[in-house]
């Protein structure tokens, strides 16, 4: 299997940030009333700042020119009231958006997590876990920040600039036109900045995902890192990715510094020119001092709305990239919860066991010219029978077992459970009938009991738990844990030994008394004495179910009624253990103990 790419390919440069951000509307729609109200409040608050220059004009041309102290104090009171009102309105805007945007982020994160649970195993095989983690954390944080600040203030500042320039032109057309001269250059500069910044922002967010993957793998694999003394190489890999991310962030900073410098310089240049022209006109008596003060105060009040454009555009581009990355996962095709369309149903209901009919499988990411992992597998497991599946490393045993619960979909052929094609079965129903235990057991950060009862229905309790632990010979060590079955096993169950984790995984598989049981070498980590006890208890369970058991050792094979030899992706022989020992040299070789290292029929690239 090819290695997972740390970061998927970046988006095409022609993508529209506006069109991407519009995809957030279904999440924003439920809270749109509060967001629109908050935007309206912010517009009013921002426009209040434009009233201040008008008050200053009245003060300069009136009370100041007339030497009226009472009028000056009245004007100061007006200015104070305007400032307080502006502050209160901006506080109200913050209160209006805080709770609804937190709910939007929570909903998006919940839907992302749900989608990840429904996406097929093939999707998770292709994606690095750090990339998925960064989409559910950093990217959604950027989306929330965009909805809280840039989205509102792009509108607010746009309205403020428009109203401000109308006031400027109304006060003096000539000076207003001077201040309008930087508009065209600013539009061109912002357009160029937006396209360049979008590419760098995407690169940075992908690199954050790569870095998250390295950190996660180093933490989860800390025993391997320490055991082989690889901390230096891991640290070097981390430093290399950190340096790469640092370089990208510095590129972002340089772009933002350049746009900020231009957006600041051009309007300041225009304000300077207007100041010189206005001073000359006041000296010539063509313009009152109050009008010039009001004009310059209005122009200065527009500095922040204009200068913030670069910052707001940058945040919007990062949010657009985060939204794009979010929907890369949400748009991925999830598992069909019902049966596959276009397949004719096959009658079922009567006990007929498990049938593999012409089953062929190749992984979706395999090269086109690579041979299939499984090629025309025909096999039947009779009702109530236990069939052992034996084969060399790379023969496709694990892949075959993964097809029964539809962790992967067959490329060709079909699998029948009691005569019913699994491709036409609802996945929830299929997985309630089939229980699995894999060679590499996975436990969750929960109690022992919660991990085991994941394999049972909602009504399962202590009796079912104790029975399953007894079958897996896990009740002894579980009772010795500090809190028994309520003991937290920790992340990945690494606080337990390999054999203990494997026994809990086996208990999880049998706790629900499944109709069909698929075990992938479930006893490989057990010592011979524990293995013997587990096998003795497991025989009772196997009498009640139809089971497919991947086996590498003769002791596990002896649990089965019959044995199937898988070689080169095909079933080479089926029979009892003794029959295959006599008739198949490959089977005899595998059972001699030499086949575990590498069996006949192994193919390059097989899994």
TIBA-328756 format. One record per residue (C-alpha): x, y, z. Coordinates in steps of 0.001 Angstrom, whole numbers, padded with zeros to 6 digits, always signed. Example, Ala and Ser with C-alpha at 12.3 -4.5 7.8 and 13.67 -1.06 7.14 Angstrom:
+012300-004500+007800 +013670-001060+007140 
This chain:
+000000+000000+000000 +001374+003435-000876 +002227+005733+001995 -000418+008211+002966 +000306+011665+001595 +000888+014109+004418 -001067+016785+002622 -003456+016438-000311 -002944+018501-003397 -003681+022183-002995 -006738+023674-004560 -006575+024983-008108 -005560+028645-008245 -008769+029622-010056 -011055+028838-007140 -013342+031642-005949 -013047+032599-002281 -016557+034070-002306 -018081+030945-003820 -016233+028789-001296 -017355+030883+001681 -020962+030825+000468 -020962+027107+001262 -021093+028107+004930 -024586+029540+004487 -026488+026373+005561 -024620+026516+008878 -025114+030275+009279 -028793+030331+008260 -030178+029313+011701 -028383+032250+013373 -028732+034750+010546 -031078+037058+012497 -028495+037694+015224 -025673+038065+012691 -027613+040571+010587 -028592+042481+013728 -024968+042512+014868 -023860+043823+011462 -026499+046571+011563 -025432+047566+015085 -021783+047671+013991 -022653+049839+010968 -024479+052331+013193 -021588+052356+015682 -019040+052920+012933 -021047+055676+011314 -021335+057467+014679 -017612+058102+014424 -018323+060100+011258 -020664+062399+013181 -017791+063561+015394 -016159+065661+012614 -019490+067435+012059 -019613+068323+015763 -016014+069589+015518 -016961+071779+012526 -019846+073272+014503 -017546+073907+017480 -014746+075545+015459 -016987+077723+013298 -019358+078503+016198 -018384+078565+019904 -014618+078654+019286 -014843+081449+016690 -017349+083322+018916 -015273+082678+022079 -018262+080989+023754 -017043+078684+026609 -020550+077336+027207 -020824+076210+023603 -017405+074512+023826 -018491+072517+026898 -021726+071553+025154 -019776+070313+022149 -017469+068332+024424 -020544+066706+026003 -021827+065742+022545 -018468+064165+021715 -018466+062211+024993 -021982+060888+024392 -021073+059838+020857 -017999+057972+022134 -019966+056151+024850 -022716+055204+022396 -020146+053854+019922 -018474+051733+022623 -021802+050326+023862 -022925+049423+020339 -019682+047575+019572 -020041+045696+022880 -023592+044758+021900 -022330+043461+018548 -019808+041199+020293 -022504+039815+022600 -024844+039169+019684 -022361+037018+017746 -020527+035130+020511 -023049+032369+021318 -024464+031720+017813 -021001+031440+016260 -019903+029003+018953 -022948+026899+018033 -022057+027105+014328 -018531+025867+015048 -019863+023079+017286 -022327+021957+014612 -019669+021913+011905 -017269+019978+014141 -020019+017491+015017 -020923+016936+011370 -017255+016509+010447 -016797+013873+013151 -019954+012072+012033 -018779+012121+008412 -015408+010661+009409 -017227+007770+011085 -019218+007069+007919 -016404+007394+005395 -015061+004075+004099 -011840+002531+005323 -010271+003263+001923 -010650+007000+002629 -008839+006708+005962 -006127+004629+004288 -005393+007574+001987 -005506+010411+004507 -003013+011165+007248 -004713+011474+010624 -003046+014826+011330 -004644+016323+008227 -008081+015247+009436 -007368+016470+012962 -006263+019915+011767 -009493+020268+009778 -011556+019660+012899 -009566+022070+015074 -007459+024813+013437 -009562+025149+010291 -012877+025423+012123 -011357+027975+014477 -010420+030092+011434 -013963+029772+010089 -015442+030925+013416 -013042+033877+013564 -014035+034866+010025 -017741+034807+010865 -017127+036773+014055 -014907+039554+012681 -013909+039817+008984 -017352+038916+007602 -019021+041671+009622 -016344+044280+009223 -015911+043850+005491 -019530+045021+005315 -019211+047573+008117 -016010+049123+006791 -017342+049137+003248 -020470+051052+004337 -018389+053356+006527 -016007+054203+003673 -018923+054855+001324 -020748+057115+003801 -017475+058840+004702 -016643+059707+001114 -020171+061022+000561 -019650+063341+003546 -016232+064396+002245 -017614+065275-001175 -020526+067082+000447 -018178+069230+002546 -015837+070104-000319 -015855+068463-003722 -012318+069420-004732 -010724+068038-001563 -012969+064951-001746 -011747+064169-005264 -008154+064419-004036 -008862+061735-001437 -010511+059517-004068 -007370+059276-006208 -005892+056216-004377 -009041+054107-004938 -008075+052576-008300 -004493+051673-007275 -005821+050158-004033 -008315+047961-005895 -005565+046633-008181 -003173+046017-005270 -005835+044224-003204 -006756+041977-006137 -003135+040926-006676 -002657+040403-002937 -005769+038236-002645 -004687+035746-005320 -001122+035393-003977 -002139+035197-000340 -004700+032453-001070 -001979+030109-002376 +000322+030733+000574 -002520+030365+003107 -003457+026961+001657 +000160+025831+001788 +000460+026891+005435 -002700+025078+006519 -001634+021884+004755 +001734+022113+006494 -000008+022483+009863 -001757+019192+009079 +001585+017573+008230 +003082+018801+011494 +000093+017525+013454 +000576+014093+011872 +004228+013917+012912 +003432+014959+016491 +000563+012477+016762 +002603+009594+015375 +005538+010387+017653 +003306+010440+020729 +001416+007256+019838 +004641+005505+018839 +006709+006745+021778 +007645+003185+022778 +009101+002503+019338 +010867+005863+019271 +012477+005224+022643 +013047+001523+022062 +015048+002117+018889 +016600+005391+020017 +014965+007299+017151 +014194+010465+019092 +016841+012385+017150 +015442+011414+013747 +011888+012230+014923 +013093+015562+016263 +014832+016245+012948 +011651+015460+011012 +009725+017770+013331 +012305+020562+012920 +012252+020195+009136 +008460+020556+008987 +008569+023385+011519 +011160+025218+009424 +009023+024712+006326 +005936+026063+008111 +007973+028950+009526 +009104+029897+006015 +005530+029824+004743 +004288+031927+007661 +007067+034441+007003 +005965+034621+003370 +002447+035362+004601 +003844+038036+006914 +005814+039653+004075 +002748+039741+001840 +000648+041203+004633 +003349+043782+005456 +003564+044844+001803 -000183+045268+001370 -000488+047055+004717 +002315+049458+003781 +000690+050300+000444 -002807+050608+001898 -001434+052930+004581 +000884+054987+002344 -001464+055846-000534 -004329+057269+001601 -001839+059124+003817 -000332+060671+000705 -003781+061794-000399 -004571+063203+003072 -001294+065165+003008 -002144+066615-000382 -005643+067544+000840 -004172+069207+003936 -001848+071396+001874 -004593+072334-000590 -007109+072980+002183 -004687+075168+004179 -004038+077313+001102 -007772+077700+000507 -008404+078644+004155 -005645+081264+003872 -007289+082604+000697 -010661+082746+002453 -012218+080148+000133 -012780+077619+002939 -013682+077978+006615 -011342+076610+009272 -014204+074512+010693 -014820+072871+007333 -011131+072011+006975 -011046+070537+010502 -014195+068514+009822 -012839+067355+006469 -009509+066207+007898 -011217+064604+010915 -013496+062633+008592 -010520+061555+006482 -008634+060412+009594 -011721+058556+010838 -011658+056594+007546 -008019+055531+008029 -008803+052405+010030 -011595+051151+007720 -009248+051584+004737 -006073+050270+006375 -007850+047210+007772 -008794+046007+004286 -005551+044077+003842 -005923+042383+007220 -009577+041531+006592 -008841+040171+003109 -006047+038003+004533 -008323+036570+007219 -011032+035975+004629 -008621+034077+002402 -007499+031901+005305 -011144+031224+006148 -011881+030358+002509 -008974+027913+002499 -010141+026415+005800 -013669+026073+004404 -012316+024409+001281 -010324+021927+003388 -013383+021224+005537 -015550+020432+002542 -012857+018212+001030 -013804+015778+003775 -017525+016548+003793 -017726+016033+000013 -015991+012648+000141 -018350+009835-000736 -019374+008041+002418 -020375+004434+002847 -023761+003645+001398 -025820+002813+004459 -028112+000626+002374 -027290-001857-000350 -025439-001022-003541 -027711+000148-006382 -028003-001874-009532 -027669-005249-007818 -030430-007808-008046 -031497-009145-004653 -030850-012742-003753 -033293-014656-001611 -032232-015114+001979 -033461-016006+005403 -032778-019754+005454 -029542-020787+007154 -026972-021175+004415 -023778-019956+006105 -021291-017761+004285 -020556-017982+000559 -017817-016263-001437 -018706-016414-005124 -016037-015260-007577 -014805-012602-005141 -012126-010369-006648 -010635-007367-004915 -008035-004736-005638 -007388-001655-003534 -008632+001616-005069 -005156+003180-004860 -003386+000197-006460 -001621+000764-009811 -003819-000211-012795 -001427-002973-013870 -001092-004478-010350 -002639-007938-009915 -005701-008109-007636 -005172-009046-004001 -007993-011584-004288 -008775-013189-007618 -011963-015198-008064 -012298-016593-004546 -014982-019294-004244 -015603-020589-000725 -018459-021738+001470 -018693-021855+005259 -021596-024077+006288 -024085-022894+008944 -022600-023369+012401 -019217-024317+010954 -015837-022843+011855 -013505-022467+008891 -009819-021687+009394 -008166-019545+006717 -004477-020285+006248 -001983-018669+003897 +001433-017118+003650 +002180-013509+004448 +000662-011290+001768 -001743-013948+000490 -004793-011749+001218 -006173-013330+004399 -006796-010072+006273 -008266-008483+003166 -010712-011373+002771 -011892-011044+006363 -012360-007261+005946 -014761-007859+003048 -017317-009716+005175 -018364-006674+007288 -017890-004472+004176 -014937-002534+005493 -013986-002698+001817 -016253-003368-001142 -015573-006296-003446 -014323-005354-006897 -016179-008268-008492 -018199-011249-007341 -020329-011316-004218 -020490-012493-000623 -023678-014082+000703 -024752-014431+004330 -027484-017063+004614 -028164-016533+000918 -028400-012720+001125 -025937-010573-000801 -024168-008325+001700 -023910-005592-000955 -027706-005252-000728 -027867-005253+003064 -028123-002181+005234 -024683-001707+006797 -026073-001317+010310 -027934-004621+009978 -024911-006348+008422 -022625-005256+011227 -025144-006343+013853 -024887-009840+012372 -021103-009934+011947 -018584-009436+014757 -014865-008994+014094 -011625-009196+016045 -008450-008069+014333 -004877-009198+014878 -003921-005660+015902 -006433-004851+018674 -007629-001285+019033 -008902-000039+022379 -010323+003379+023157 -009747+005829+026009 -012564+004349+028072 -013056+001717+030752 -012431-001975+030168 -016159-002643+030376 -017046+000113+027899 -014489-001209+025419 -015853-004748+025609 -019540-003792+025521 -018991-001838+022286 -019538-005204+020619 -022983-005736+022161 -026402-004165+021856 -027686-001315+023993 -029266-003667+026511 -026062-005545+027384 -024807-005300+030934 -022731-006981+033613 -023769-010619+032857 -022805-010321+029187 -019570-008563+030117 -018539-011252+032603 -019327-014039+030126 -017277-012399+027355 -014331-011791+029683 -014457-015430+030766 -014448-016680+027169 -011390-014520+026403 -009744-015578+029687 -009557-011891+030558 -011604-011946+033768 -008556-012782+035882 -006379-009824+034937 -009394-007480+034710 -010375-008270+038307 -006828-007457+039387 -006956-003985+037844 -007350-001088+040345 -011051-000577+039571 -011805-003864+037849 -013857-003475+034668 -014286+000231+035426 -010546+000847+035067 -009652+003316+032317 -007290+001634+029849 -005820+004855+028453 -005245+005906+024863 -004892+002917+022512 -004906+000661+025586 -001130+001060+025859 -001289+000663+029631 -002060-003035+028988 +000144-005733+027514 -000327-006923+023938 -001914-010178+025104 -004295-008350+027426 -005409-005993+024643 -005932-008939+022315 -008064-010782+024859 -010241-007694+025397 -010670-007373+021635 -011745-011030+021492 -014189-010450+024362 -015622-007487+022425 -016161-009746+019404 -018054-012468+021277 -019999-010391+023823 -022981-009889+021515 -023326-013609+020589 -022948-012767+016886 -024524-014863+014163 -021305-014645+012146 -017850-014273+013665 -014683-013162+011841 -011418-013538+013764 -008105-012417+012278 -005476-014446+014151 -006979-013394+017495 -004556-015387+019682 -001211-014392+018174 -000080-012370+021222 -000945-015017+023847 +001439-017374+025580 +000841-021087+025019 -000857-021662+028378 -003268-018734+028044 -003873-019681+024407 -004909-023188+025447 -007387-021840+028004 -008835-019315+025543 -009213-021991+022865 -011054-024277+025275 -013541-021519+026156 -013778-020318+022564 -014893-023744+021354 -018174-023276+023210 -018769-019935+021506 -017908-021276+018059 -020583-023967+018389 -023213-021216+018422 -022030-019261+015403 -020661-019468+011865 -017046-018406+012004 -014124-017549+009743 -010814-017650+011633 -007457-016582+010185 -004870-018964+011635 -001096-019182+011577 -000537-021913+014157 -001735-025512+014263 -003312-024914+017670 -005624-022263+016202 -006367-024436+013177 -007567-027188+015495 -010466-024940+016526 -011892-025260+013012 -014043-027905+011399 -012358-027338+008046 -009410-025392+006657 -009096-023289+003483 -005660-022594+002009 -005361-019152+000386 -002490-018865-002067 -001841-016217-004681 -005218-014587-004008 -007107-017846-004693 -008425-020739-002648 -005901-023492-003399 -007385-026244-001233 -010164-026914+001271 -010388-029810+003697 -009675-030902+007236 -006337-030235+008845 -005212-033826+008398 -006409-033980+004787 -004470-030861+003820 -001350-032062+005607 -001413-035130+003372 -002500-033494+000108 -000915-030008+000107 +002843-029501+000382 +002332-025735+000771 -000069-026229+003682 +002270-028697+005342 +005117-026223+004940 +003061-023395+006473 +002039-025545+009421 +005649-026625+009985 +006375-023131+011334 +008479-021857+008423 +005583-020274+006560 +004968-017439+009046 +007896-015509+007648 +006733-015576+004078 +004330-017981+002420 +004088-019300-001071 +002097-017278-003503 +003163-013944-002014 +002929-011062-004431 +004664-007743-004416 +002287-005036-003317 -000247-007419-001744 -001565-006671+001711 
